[in-house]
Amino acid sequence: MRPVLFVHGFPFDNGMWRHQVAALTEWPRIAPDLWGAGLVNIPTGATGYSIAEHAGNLVRTLDNLRVDQVVVCGQSMGGYIAFALLREFSERIAAVILCNTKSSADTPEAKSARDVMAVKAEREGPAGIAAELVPRLLARATREQQPAVVREVSLMIERQPTHGIIAALRTLRDRPDFTPLLRQIRVPVLVVAGDDDQITPATGMEEMARAIPGAEFVLIRGAGHLTPLEQPLAVNAAVAAFLERLG
């Protein structure tokens, strides 16, 4: 069976995939930290890495592991990187799972908001970013009924290096529009959305899925932008069923 490459979103590390890595034991699993996240350091003066550079770095990781092809599973920023892998390294991608992401680039307003958040990170550090983002990242049901998940997400953000957060914000701000790529995708695709995602709403994700030939769409109830952590059993079931169909 082909390995699954889990690519985390912002501002997290590979811990966001812990339920999937633990449960999907029938498949080899690769879950690296991206540059500037978790334990992977980048120079404090780095101004940001492009989505394409992240994709190239992941391919080098696969080369080091002697892995030819993977199923790439990306959440949010990880989804953007999955699109870059499809565009630049299509021969390495057997299938794609897109969680809580979108294909479009940032609007001018969104770009400005990234810059404002970068200033906030410089002034207040990761704790300030966590305080701002957690209410938007998690579904209302999660915030009200799963305090352990709220705490886990907050701590994950707080342990990220400030310069890594700032670099990632610039990466997100400057990412390309991958929408023209959607109709060119010729590998199996699973799109996973949360029904209470404030950042990448399910309606937009379903529209994205319709633009990808043959893509499957799964809506996860009681989940926001972090479906893998908020509703791991439902996400694991959807991912496992998709992987089993790949054979």
Secondary structure as GFF3:
##gff-version 3
##sequence-region A 1 247
A	DSSP	beta_strand	4	7	.	.	.	ID=ss1
A	DSSP	three_ten_helix	14	17	.	.	.	ID=ss2
A	DSSP	alpha_helix	18	23	.	.	.	ID=ss3
A	DSSP	beta_strand	29	30	.	.	.	ID=ss4
A	DSSP	alpha_helix	51	65	.	.	.	ID=ss5
A	DSSP	beta_strand	70	75	.	.	.	ID=ss6
A	DSSP	alpha_helix	77	88	.	.	.	ID=ss7
A	DSSP	three_ten_helix	90	92	.	.	.	ID=ss8
A	DSSP	beta_strand	93	99	.	.	.	ID=ss9
A	DSSP	alpha_helix	108	137	.	.	.	ID=ss10
A	DSSP	alpha_helix	140	145	.	.	.	ID=ss11
A	DSSP	alpha_helix	147	158	.	.	.	ID=ss12
A	DSSP	alpha_helix	162	173	.	.	.	ID=ss13
A	DSSP	three_ten_helix	179	184	.	.	.	ID=ss14
A	DSSP	beta_strand	189	194	.	.	.	ID=ss15
A	DSSP	alpha_helix	202	211	.	.	.	ID=ss16
A	DSSP	beta_strand	216	220	.	.	.	ID=ss17
A	DSSP	alpha_helix	227	230	.	.	.	ID=ss18
A	DSSP	alpha_helix	232	246	.	.	.	ID=ss19
###
